[in-house]
C-alpha cells in the first residue's frame, strides 16, 4: 500500500485506482494464475492422499516393516534426501518433501517448523545447483542475452556451468541443513518450536491402506513435471515453462488419483469429491497470501529498488569486493521482492557488464547473483517458496521465517566470506 502511495505521489484517488489495476494486471498473467491454481490444487492432492490411508500405510511400511525410520533424525533425514533427489522444480520439491515428512512429524511429535526448514532449505538450493529445470532455462536465457548484446564473448552453457561452481549459498545451505538434522542443532527461535496437533485433529480417524496410495501419485507427479517441461519447451526441457508444468501436473495427478482411488475401491466418487473440495478450501488462504506477495514484489520492481541499489554500489567499488557486493545486493533485492527469479532478471544484466568493465571473474559474479537470489528468497516472508514450504509442512509462515532465519544467515555468512576470498585470490 505504501509503495503504491509513493508511486502515485500520495494521491488517495490515484492510489486506489492503481491498486485495482495492479491486481487486475496480476490476475491476467497466466503464470500467476497457474501458480495460484497450483497452491489450491496441492490442497486437494494432499487431502486425498491423507484420506486414502496411504500416509498411514507409508508409516507402517518404513517404521514397522522395514525399521528405517525410528527417530526424529531419521524422519527429517528422509525429507532431506527426498528434497535433494527431486530437483525438478522448487515448489514440487517442497511439496513432496513435506508430504513424505508430515506423517513422521505426527508420529514423533516433530515441530512443523523443522520440517518446513528442511523443505525450504533443500528445494531452491538443489534446484539452483542442478539446473535441469526451469531455473536453468531462465539463467541460460539471461546469460545468452548478454552474449547476444555483445557484452561478453563466451559460450553461455559453459559460463553457466562455471557459475554454478560458485553457487556458494546453495552449497552451504545444504550442508548447514544436514548438520542441523544430524546433530540436532536448535538455535534461535527453533529452540522453542513446538509440535502443533491442530492441523492433524482428524489424523487418528484415517484408515490405513497400502503405501502405494501415497507413493504412486507422488511418482506420477514427478514424472509429469518432466513430461510437461518437455511439452511446453517444445522438445527442450530447459526451455519449458515452470508455472505451466506444475499446474498441468497437478491437474493430471488429480485425474490419475480419481481413476486410481475409484477403480481400486479405496473411496467412492462422493468421498473423492468431498476430500478434494475440503483440501482446496483449506489452502485457498495460502493462494491469497501468494497473490499479495506477488503484488508486493511487483510494486518493489516498479520502484526500481534493485537498479537503485546497483547504481549506488557501482559508484565506488574495488574489483576484489565486486562478487561480495553483488551477493549482498542480490540478497537485498530478493528479500524485498520475494523472488529469486526476478532478482536474476534484474542483477545478471547489471552484474555481467560490471564484471567485464572491472576485469573481474564473470562466472564468480554470476554465481554471486544466483546465491544472493536464493539467500534473500529464503529470508523473505513474501517469497512463494517460503510460503509453499510452510504450507507443505503445515507450519505458520511467520514461524517458518523466524525459525529458518538464523540458519539462513549462517549459510549466507559462509557464502559472503567465500565470495570475498575468491574475489581477492
LUMDO-168721 format. One record per residue (C-alpha): residue number from 1; x, y, z. Coordinates in Angstrom, 2 decimals, m for minus. Example, Ala and Ser with C-alpha at 12.3 -4.5 7.8 and 13.67 -1.06 7.14 Angstrom:
% LUMDO-168721
+-----+---------+---------+---------+
:   i :      xx :      yy :      zz :
+-----+---------+---------+---------+
:   1 :   12.30 :   m4.50 :    7.80 :
:   2 :   13.67 :   m1.06 :    7.14 :
+-----+---------+---------+---------+
This chain:
% LUMDO-168721
+-----+---------+---------+---------+
:   i :      xx :      yy :      zz :
+-----+---------+---------+---------+
:   1 :    0.00 :    0.00 :    0.00 :
:   2 :    2.73 :    2.47 :    0.99 :
:   3 :    4.73 :    1.64 :   m2.13 :
:   4 :    1.74 :    2.37 :   m4.35 :
:   5 :    1.22 :    5.65 :   m2.49 :
:   6 :    4.80 :    6.64 :   m3.31 :
:   7 :    4.37 :    5.71 :   m6.96 :
:   8 :    1.24 :    7.89 :   m7.15 :
:   9 :    2.57 :   10.94 :   m5.28 :
:  10 :    0.44 :   10.14 :   m2.21 :
:  11 :   m2.83 :   10.71 :   m4.07 :
:  12 :   m5.51 :    8.54 :   m2.47 :
:  13 :   m7.69 :    8.51 :   m5.58 :
:  14 :   m4.83 :    7.55 :   m7.88 :
:  15 :   m3.56 :    5.01 :   m5.34 :
:  16 :   m6.96 :    3.30 :   m5.13 :
:  17 :   m7.15 :    3.09 :   m8.91 :
:  18 :   m3.56 :    1.87 :   m9.14 :
:  19 :   m4.22 :   m0.88 :   m6.58 :
:  20 :   m7.22 :   m2.05 :   m8.59 :
:  21 :   m5.20 :   m2.06 :  m11.82 :
:  22 :   m2.32 :   m3.82 :  m10.07 :
:  23 :   m4.45 :   m6.79 :   m9.03 :
:  24 :   m6.22 :   m6.86 :  m12.41 :
:  25 :   m2.82 :   m6.95 :  m14.08 :
:  26 :   m1.60 :   m9.74 :  m11.81 :
:  27 :   m4.72 :  m11.83 :  m12.34 :
:  28 :   m4.42 :  m11.57 :  m16.12 :
:  29 :   m0.91 :  m13.04 :  m16.13 :
:  30 :   m1.14 :  m16.74 :  m16.88 :
:  31 :    1.88 :  m17.76 :  m14.81 :
:  32 :    0.43 :  m16.12 :  m11.70 :
:  33 :   m2.98 :  m17.74 :  m12.21 :
:  34 :   m1.31 :  m21.11 :  m12.70 :
:  35 :    0.79 :  m20.66 :   m9.56 :
:  36 :   m2.31 :  m19.76 :   m7.54 :
:  37 :   m4.12 :  m22.73 :   m9.06 :
:  38 :   m1.18 :  m24.93 :   m8.13 :
:  39 :   m1.41 :  m23.81 :   m4.49 :
:  40 :   m5.11 :  m24.66 :   m4.32 :
:  41 :   m4.80 :  m27.99 :   m6.17 :
:  42 :   m1.99 :  m29.02 :   m3.81 :
:  43 :   m4.57 :  m28.89 :   m1.02 :
:  44 :   m6.81 :  m31.30 :   m2.89 :
:  45 :   m3.98 :  m33.73 :   m3.62 :
:  46 :   m2.69 :  m33.77 :   m0.05 :
:  47 :   m6.20 :  m34.21 :    1.38 :
:  48 :   m6.86 :  m37.12 :   m0.99 :
:  49 :   m3.58 :  m38.85 :   m0.12 :
:  50 :   m4.38 :  m38.46 :    3.58 :
:  51 :   m7.97 :  m39.70 :    3.20 :
:  52 :   m6.82 :  m42.70 :    1.15 :
:  53 :   m4.86 :  m44.13 :    4.08 :
:  54 :   m1.67 :  m44.09 :    2.05 :
:  55 :    0.16 :  m41.97 :    4.61 :
:  56 :   m0.55 :  m44.37 :    7.45 :
:  57 :    0.45 :  m47.26 :    5.21 :
:  58 :    3.69 :  m45.48 :    4.37 :
:  59 :    4.50 :  m45.01 :    8.06 :
:  60 :    3.82 :  m48.67 :    8.81 :
:  61 :    5.99 :  m49.79 :    5.91 :
:  62 :    9.05 :  m47.67 :    6.77 :
:  63 :    8.75 :  m47.86 :   10.53 :
:  64 :    7.32 :  m51.26 :   11.33 :
:  65 :    8.12 :  m53.48 :    8.36 :
:  66 :   11.49 :  m52.04 :    7.28 :
:  67 :   12.51 :  m50.29 :   10.53 :
:  68 :   14.09 :  m47.47 :    8.53 :
:  69 :   12.61 :  m44.53 :   10.42 :
:  70 :   12.72 :  m44.74 :   14.20 :
:  71 :   13.71 :  m41.26 :   15.32 :
:  72 :   13.36 :  m37.55 :   14.64 :
:  73 :   16.76 :  m37.55 :   12.91 :
:  74 :   15.79 :  m40.36 :   10.55 :
:  75 :   12.45 :  m38.71 :    9.76 :
:  76 :   13.97 :  m35.33 :    8.87 :
:  77 :   16.84 :  m37.00 :    7.01 :
:  78 :   14.30 :  m38.81 :    4.83 :
:  79 :   12.72 :  m35.48 :    3.86 :
:  80 :   16.21 :  m34.04 :    3.27 :
:  81 :   17.12 :  m36.88 :    0.90 :
:  82 :   13.84 :  m36.51 :   m0.96 :
:  83 :   14.45 :  m32.76 :   m1.27 :
:  84 :   17.92 :  m33.35 :   m2.72 :
:  85 :   16.95 :  m36.14 :   m5.10 :
:  86 :   13.92 :  m34.35 :   m6.56 :
:  87 :   15.45 :  m31.26 :   m8.18 :
:  88 :   12.86 :  m30.75 :  m10.90 :
:  89 :   11.20 :  m27.60 :   m9.52 :
:  90 :   11.45 :  m25.92 :   m6.12 :
:  91 :    7.71 :  m25.84 :   m5.42 :
:  92 :    7.24 :  m29.52 :   m6.30 :
:  93 :   10.34 :  m30.41 :   m4.28 :
:  94 :    8.97 :  m28.65 :   m1.18 :
:  95 :    5.59 :  m30.27 :   m1.65 :
:  96 :    6.89 :  m33.83 :   m1.95 :
:  97 :    9.45 :  m33.41 :    0.82 :
:  98 :    6.68 :  m32.13 :    3.07 :
:  99 :    4.31 :  m34.92 :    2.09 :
: 100 :    6.91 :  m37.55 :    2.97 :
: 101 :    7.87 :  m35.88 :    6.25 :
: 102 :    4.46 :  m34.90 :    7.66 :
: 103 :    3.37 :  m38.36 :    8.83 :
: 104 :    6.60 :  m38.76 :   10.79 :
: 105 :    6.20 :  m35.30 :   12.31 :
: 106 :    2.89 :  m36.58 :   13.60 :
: 107 :    4.33 :  m39.86 :   14.84 :
: 108 :    7.38 :  m38.40 :   16.61 :
: 109 :    5.85 :  m35.01 :   17.52 :
: 110 :    8.49 :  m33.16 :   15.45 :
: 111 :    7.82 :  m29.40 :   15.26 :
: 112 :    6.40 :  m28.49 :   11.86 :
: 113 :    8.88 :  m25.60 :   11.74 :
: 114 :   11.74 :  m28.10 :   11.48 :
: 115 :   10.13 :  m29.87 :    8.54 :
: 116 :    9.39 :  m26.55 :    6.83 :
: 117 :   13.05 :  m25.58 :    7.24 :
: 118 :   14.22 :  m28.84 :    5.67 :
: 119 :   11.74 :  m28.47 :    2.78 :
: 120 :   12.75 :  m24.88 :    2.07 :
: 121 :   16.50 :  m25.35 :    2.50 :
: 122 :   16.70 :  m28.23 :    0.05 :
: 123 :   14.21 :  m27.10 :   m2.62 :
: 124 :   15.65 :  m23.86 :   m4.02 :
: 125 :   19.32 :  m24.69 :   m3.30 :
: 126 :   19.24 :  m28.02 :   m5.14 :
: 127 :   17.11 :  m26.56 :   m7.96 :
: 128 :   19.70 :  m23.79 :   m8.42 :
: 129 :   22.62 :  m26.25 :   m8.37 :
: 130 :   21.27 :  m28.99 :  m10.65 :
: 131 :   19.67 :  m26.80 :  m13.29 :
: 132 :   17.98 :  m29.41 :  m15.49 :
: 133 :   14.78 :  m27.48 :  m14.89 :
: 134 :   13.18 :  m24.06 :  m15.30 :
: 135 :   15.96 :  m22.45 :  m13.26 :
: 136 :   18.49 :  m23.50 :  m15.88 :
: 137 :   16.28 :  m22.21 :  m18.68 :
: 138 :   16.00 :  m18.77 :  m17.10 :
: 139 :   19.68 :  m18.44 :  m16.24 :
: 140 :   20.82 :  m19.69 :  m19.62 :
: 141 :   18.50 :  m17.24 :  m21.34 :
: 142 :   19.75 :  m14.29 :  m19.28 :
: 143 :   23.40 :  m15.17 :  m19.93 :
: 144 :   22.74 :  m15.71 :  m23.64 :
: 145 :   21.18 :  m12.23 :  m23.80 :
: 146 :   24.43 :  m10.73 :  m22.52 :
: 147 :   26.33 :  m12.59 :  m25.24 :
: 148 :   23.91 :  m11.54 :  m27.99 :
: 149 :   24.21 :   m7.91 :  m26.89 :
: 150 :   27.97 :   m8.12 :  m27.22 :
: 151 :   28.68 :   m7.57 :  m23.52 :
: 152 :   30.68 :  m10.83 :  m23.31 :
: 153 :   32.01 :  m13.36 :  m25.82 :
: 154 :   31.73 :  m16.78 :  m24.20 :
: 155 :   29.75 :  m19.95 :  m24.63 :
: 156 :   26.64 :  m19.43 :  m22.48 :
: 157 :   26.34 :  m23.05 :  m21.33 :
: 158 :   29.99 :  m23.24 :  m20.28 :
: 159 :   29.69 :  m19.94 :  m18.44 :
: 160 :   26.58 :  m21.15 :  m16.59 :
: 161 :   28.32 :  m24.40 :  m15.57 :
: 162 :   31.30 :  m22.39 :  m14.29 :
: 163 :   28.97 :  m20.04 :  m12.39 :
: 164 :   27.25 :  m22.97 :  m10.67 :
: 165 :   30.61 :  m23.96 :   m9.18 :
: 166 :   30.43 :  m20.62 :   m7.32 :
: 167 :   26.88 :  m21.07 :   m6.04 :
: 168 :   28.23 :  m20.94 :   m2.50 :
: 169 :   24.96 :  m20.19 :   m0.71 :
: 170 :   23.20 :  m23.24 :   m2.12 :
: 171 :   26.12 :  m25.46 :   m1.12 :
: 172 :   26.40 :  m24.02 :    2.38 :
: 173 :   22.62 :  m24.15 :    2.92 :
: 174 :   22.55 :  m27.86 :    2.05 :
: 175 :   25.50 :  m28.51 :    4.38 :
: 176 :   24.06 :  m26.45 :    7.26 :
: 177 :   20.68 :  m28.19 :    6.90 :
: 178 :   22.32 :  m31.63 :    7.02 :
: 179 :   24.31 :  m30.68 :   10.13 :
: 180 :   21.12 :  m29.29 :   11.72 :
: 181 :   19.43 :  m32.66 :   11.22 :
: 182 :   22.32 :  m34.93 :   12.14 :
: 183 :   23.46 :  m33.11 :   15.28 :
: 184 :   20.02 :  m31.71 :   16.25 :
: 185 :   21.35 :  m28.16 :   16.32 :
: 186 :   18.49 :  m25.94 :   17.51 :
: 187 :   19.40 :  m22.26 :   17.59 :
: 188 :   17.40 :  m19.07 :   17.95 :
: 189 :   13.60 :  m19.42 :   17.73 :
: 190 :   13.99 :  m23.06 :   16.63 :
: 191 :   14.80 :  m23.91 :   20.29 :
: 192 :   11.24 :  m23.00 :   21.22 :
: 193 :    9.44 :  m24.52 :   18.22 :
: 194 :    6.74 :  m26.96 :   19.29 :
: 195 :    4.76 :  m29.62 :   17.52 :
: 196 :    1.20 :  m28.49 :   16.85 :
: 197 :   m1.55 :  m31.07 :   16.63 :
: 198 :   m4.15 :  m28.56 :   15.41 :
: 199 :   m3.61 :  m29.43 :   11.74 :
: 200 :   m3.91 :  m33.16 :   12.43 :
: 201 :   m7.09 :  m33.36 :   14.50 :
: 202 :   m8.57 :  m35.98 :   12.25 :
: 203 :   m5.36 :  m37.92 :   11.70 :
: 204 :   m6.26 :  m40.78 :   14.01 :
: 205 :   m9.51 :  m41.44 :   12.13 :
: 206 :   m7.75 :  m42.06 :    8.82 :
: 207 :   m7.72 :  m45.62 :    7.61 :
: 208 :   m4.50 :  m47.46 :    6.98 :
: 209 :   m4.03 :  m48.72 :    3.44 :
: 210 :   m1.21 :  m49.63 :    1.10 :
: 211 :    1.59 :  m47.06 :    0.91 :
: 212 :    1.08 :  m47.15 :   m2.87 :
: 213 :   m1.90 :  m44.85 :   m2.42 :
: 214 :    0.65 :  m42.22 :   m1.39 :
: 215 :    3.70 :  m43.22 :   m3.42 :
: 216 :    2.07 :  m43.71 :   m6.82 :
: 217 :    0.53 :  m40.21 :   m7.01 :
: 218 :    3.88 :  m38.70 :   m5.96 :
: 219 :    5.72 :  m40.79 :   m8.56 :
: 220 :    3.24 :  m39.72 :  m11.24 :
: 221 :    3.70 :  m36.10 :  m10.14 :
: 222 :    7.48 :  m36.27 :  m10.55 :
: 223 :    7.31 :  m37.89 :  m13.99 :
: 224 :    4.64 :  m35.49 :  m15.22 :
: 225 :    6.72 :  m32.41 :  m14.39 :
: 226 :    9.43 :  m33.65 :  m16.75 :
: 227 :    6.81 :  m34.51 :  m19.37 :
: 228 :    5.19 :  m31.07 :  m19.26 :
: 229 :    8.56 :  m29.28 :  m19.19 :
: 230 :    9.37 :  m31.21 :  m22.37 :
: 231 :    5.99 :  m30.39 :  m23.94 :
: 232 :    5.96 :  m26.69 :  m23.02 :
: 233 :    9.59 :  m26.41 :  m24.13 :
: 234 :    8.69 :  m27.95 :  m27.49 :
: 235 :   11.15 :  m30.78 :  m27.04 :
: 236 :   13.66 :  m28.97 :  m24.84 :
: 237 :   13.22 :  m29.42 :  m21.08 :
: 238 :   15.43 :  m26.40 :  m20.36 :
: 239 :   13.03 :  m24.18 :  m22.30 :
: 240 :    9.88 :  m25.45 :  m20.60 :
: 241 :    7.52 :  m23.27 :  m18.58 :
: 242 :    7.77 :  m23.95 :  m14.85 :
: 243 :    4.39 :  m22.43 :  m13.92 :
: 244 :    2.55 :  m24.25 :  m16.72 :
: 245 :    4.29 :  m27.53 :  m15.96 :
: 246 :    3.43 :  m27.60 :  m12.26 :
: 247 :   m0.17 :  m26.51 :  m12.90 :
: 248 :   m0.80 :  m29.16 :  m15.58 :
: 249 :    0.98 :  m31.69 :  m13.38 :
: 250 :   m1.44 :  m31.01 :  m10.53 :
: 251 :   m4.50 :  m31.32 :  m12.78 :
: 252 :   m3.29 :  m34.56 :  m14.36 :
: 253 :   m2.29 :  m36.02 :  m10.99 :
: 254 :   m5.78 :  m35.28 :   m9.67 :
: 255 :   m7.29 :  m37.09 :  m12.67 :
: 256 :   m4.97 :  m40.05 :  m12.06 :
: 257 :   m5.94 :  m40.15 :   m8.37 :
: 258 :   m9.62 :  m40.10 :   m9.29 :
: 259 :   m9.25 :  m43.15 :  m11.53 :
: 260 :   m6.84 :  m44.95 :   m9.20 :
: 261 :   m8.79 :  m44.46 :   m5.99 :
: 262 :  m12.22 :  m45.10 :   m7.52 :
: 263 :  m11.24 :  m48.15 :   m9.58 :
: 264 :   m9.35 :  m49.68 :   m6.64 :
: 265 :  m12.45 :  m49.05 :   m4.49 :
: 266 :  m10.38 :  m47.08 :   m1.98 :
: 267 :  m13.06 :  m44.40 :   m1.91 :
: 268 :  m16.33 :  m43.50 :   m3.61 :
: 269 :  m16.83 :  m40.64 :   m6.07 :
: 270 :  m18.59 :  m38.70 :   m3.33 :
: 271 :  m15.70 :  m39.23 :   m0.89 :
: 272 :  m13.19 :  m38.22 :   m3.56 :
: 273 :  m15.10 :  m35.04 :   m4.34 :
: 274 :  m15.56 :  m34.10 :   m0.68 :
: 275 :  m11.88 :  m34.62 :    0.16 :
: 276 :  m10.79 :  m32.64 :   m2.92 :
: 277 :  m13.08 :  m29.74 :   m2.03 :
: 278 :  m12.06 :  m29.60 :    1.63 :
: 279 :   m8.38 :  m29.75 :    0.73 :
: 280 :   m8.70 :  m26.94 :   m1.83 :
: 281 :  m10.75 :  m24.85 :    0.60 :
: 282 :   m8.11 :  m25.28 :    3.30 :
: 283 :   m5.33 :  m23.90 :    1.09 :
: 284 :   m7.30 :  m21.10 :   m0.56 :
: 285 :   m5.98 :  m18.59 :    2.03 :
: 286 :   m2.44 :  m19.64 :    1.08 :
: 287 :   m3.22 :  m18.75 :   m2.54 :
: 288 :   m4.37 :  m15.31 :   m1.39 :
: 289 :   m1.14 :  m14.84 :    0.58 :
: 290 :    0.77 :  m15.71 :   m2.58 :
: 291 :   m1.24 :  m13.16 :   m4.56 :
: 292 :   m0.42 :  m10.39 :   m2.08 :
: 293 :    3.22 :  m11.49 :   m2.10 :
: 294 :    3.27 :  m11.14 :   m5.90 :
: 295 :    1.72 :   m7.68 :   m5.62 :
: 296 :    4.39 :   m6.53 :   m3.15 :
: 297 :    7.10 :   m7.84 :   m5.45 :
: 298 :    5.57 :   m6.01 :   m8.42 :
: 299 :    5.40 :   m2.72 :   m6.53 :
: 300 :    9.02 :   m3.08 :   m5.41 :
: 301 :   10.04 :   m3.67 :   m9.02 :
: 302 :    8.15 :   m0.56 :  m10.14 :
: 303 :   10.02 :    1.43 :   m7.51 :
: 304 :   13.23 :    0.17 :   m9.20 :
: 305 :   14.76 :   m0.67 :   m5.84 :
: 306 :   17.20 :   m3.13 :   m7.37 :
: 307 :   18.54 :   m0.81 :  m10.04 :
: 308 :   18.92 :    1.98 :   m7.47 :
: 309 :   20.95 :   m0.24 :   m5.14 :
: 310 :   23.10 :   m1.44 :   m8.03 :
: 311 :   23.83 :    2.11 :   m9.17 :
: 312 :   24.91 :    3.08 :   m5.65 :
: 313 :   27.26 :    0.12 :   m5.41 :
: 314 :   28.91 :    0.72 :   m8.77 :
: 315 :   29.99 :    4.27 :   m7.95 :
: 316 :   32.97 :    3.38 :   m5.75 :
: 317 :   33.82 :   m0.29 :   m5.70 :
: 318 :   37.01 :   m2.35 :   m5.72 :
: 319 :   37.07 :   m5.24 :   m8.23 :
: 320 :   38.16 :   m7.53 :   m5.37 :
: 321 :   34.97 :   m6.75 :   m3.49 :
: 322 :   32.69 :   m6.96 :   m6.53 :
: 323 :   31.43 :  m10.54 :   m6.08 :
: 324 :   30.71 :   m9.97 :   m2.37 :
: 325 :   28.83 :   m6.75 :   m3.06 :
: 326 :   26.84 :   m8.37 :   m5.88 :
: 327 :   25.90 :  m11.17 :   m3.48 :
: 328 :   24.68 :   m8.66 :   m0.88 :
: 329 :   22.77 :   m6.60 :   m3.47 :
: 330 :   21.10 :   m9.67 :   m4.92 :
: 331 :   20.16 :  m10.78 :   m1.40 :
: 332 :   18.55 :   m7.42 :   m0.60 :
: 333 :   16.63 :   m7.32 :   m3.87 :
: 334 :   15.44 :  m10.91 :   m3.48 :
: 335 :   14.37 :  m10.28 :    0.11 :
: 336 :   12.46 :   m7.14 :   m0.87 :
: 337 :   10.76 :   m8.64 :   m3.92 :
: 338 :   10.33 :  m12.20 :   m2.64 :
: 339 :   11.57 :  m13.71 :   m5.89 :
: 340 :   14.92 :  m15.20 :   m6.78 :
: 341 :   13.98 :  m15.41 :  m10.47 :
: 342 :   13.10 :  m11.72 :  m10.57 :
: 343 :   16.41 :  m10.96 :   m8.88 :
: 344 :   18.29 :  m12.93 :  m11.54 :
: 345 :   16.50 :  m10.92 :  m14.23 :
: 346 :   17.47 :   m7.63 :  m12.57 :
: 347 :   21.01 :   m8.41 :  m11.48 :
: 348 :   22.59 :  m10.50 :  m14.24 :
: 349 :   22.26 :   m7.65 :  m16.80 :
: 350 :   23.84 :   m5.39 :  m14.13 :
: 351 :   26.49 :   m7.75 :  m12.74 :
: 352 :   27.92 :   m9.02 :  m16.03 :
: 353 :   28.77 :   m5.58 :  m17.52 :
: 354 :   30.21 :   m4.54 :  m14.13 :
: 355 :   32.43 :   m7.64 :  m14.08 :
: 356 :   33.57 :   m7.02 :  m17.67 :
: 357 :   34.27 :   m3.34 :  m17.02 :
: 358 :   36.24 :   m4.04 :  m13.84 :
: 359 :   38.05 :   m7.09 :  m15.30 :
: 360 :   36.61 :   m9.36 :  m12.61 :
: 361 :   35.69 :  m13.05 :  m12.80 :
: 362 :   32.39 :  m13.12 :  m14.72 :
: 363 :   31.42 :  m16.65 :  m13.61 :
: 364 :   32.09 :  m15.72 :   m9.97 :
: 365 :   29.83 :  m12.66 :  m10.27 :
: 366 :   27.03 :  m14.68 :  m11.89 :
: 367 :   27.41 :  m17.24 :   m9.09 :
: 368 :   27.06 :  m14.37 :   m6.60 :
: 369 :   23.79 :  m13.32 :   m8.26 :
: 370 :   22.42 :  m16.88 :   m8.08 :
: 371 :   23.50 :  m17.30 :   m4.45 :
: 372 :   22.15 :  m13.91 :   m3.40 :
: 373 :   18.84 :  m14.57 :   m5.14 :
: 374 :   18.33 :  m17.84 :   m3.27 :
: 375 :   19.56 :  m16.39 :    0.07 :
: 376 :   17.25 :  m13.38 :    0.01 :
: 377 :   14.38 :  m15.58 :   m1.13 :
: 378 :   14.93 :  m17.86 :    1.87 :
: 379 :   14.80 :  m14.97 :    4.30 :
: 380 :   11.79 :  m13.25 :    2.72 :
: 381 :    8.30 :  m13.74 :    4.22 :
: 382 :    6.72 :  m12.84 :    0.85 :
: 383 :    8.63 :  m15.46 :   m1.13 :
: 384 :    6.43 :  m18.04 :   m2.86 :
: 385 :    8.98 :  m20.75 :   m1.97 :
: 386 :    8.83 :  m19.73 :    1.70 :
: 387 :    5.04 :  m19.79 :    1.70 :
: 388 :    4.78 :  m23.11 :   m0.15 :
: 389 :    7.35 :  m24.77 :    2.15 :
: 390 :    5.38 :  m23.63 :    5.19 :
: 391 :    2.20 :  m24.88 :    3.54 :
: 392 :    3.78 :  m28.25 :    2.73 :
: 393 :    4.76 :  m28.75 :    6.38 :
: 394 :    1.52 :  m27.23 :    7.74 :
: 395 :    3.52 :  m24.58 :    9.59 :
: 396 :    2.64 :  m20.92 :   10.09 :
: 397 :    4.51 :  m18.77 :    7.56 :
: 398 :    5.84 :  m16.31 :   10.16 :
: 399 :    7.01 :  m19.13 :   12.43 :
: 400 :    8.80 :  m20.71 :    9.47 :
: 401 :   10.53 :  m17.44 :    8.59 :
: 402 :   11.64 :  m16.79 :   12.18 :
: 403 :   12.94 :  m20.30 :   12.83 :
: 404 :   14.72 :  m20.61 :    9.49 :
: 405 :   16.37 :  m17.17 :    9.54 :
: 406 :   19.34 :  m17.96 :   11.85 :
: 407 :   20.36 :  m20.93 :    9.71 :
: 408 :   19.95 :  m18.93 :    6.51 :
: 409 :   22.11 :  m16.15 :    7.97 :
: 410 :   24.84 :  m18.65 :    8.88 :
: 411 :   24.79 :  m20.06 :    5.33 :
: 412 :   24.74 :  m16.53 :    3.93 :
: 413 :   27.71 :  m15.54 :    6.10 :
: 414 :   29.70 :  m18.53 :    4.85 :
: 415 :   28.83 :  m17.65 :    1.24 :
: 416 :   29.82 :  m13.99 :    1.70 :
: 417 :   33.23 :  m14.93 :    3.11 :
: 418 :   33.84 :  m17.30 :    0.20 :
: 419 :   32.88 :  m14.67 :   m2.38 :
: 420 :   35.26 :  m12.17 :   m0.80 :
: 421 :   38.09 :  m14.72 :   m0.64 :
: 422 :   37.62 :  m15.86 :   m4.25 :
: 423 :   37.37 :  m12.22 :   m5.33 :
: 424 :   40.78 :  m11.50 :   m3.78 :
: 425 :   42.60 :  m14.68 :   m4.77 :
+-----+---------+---------+---------+
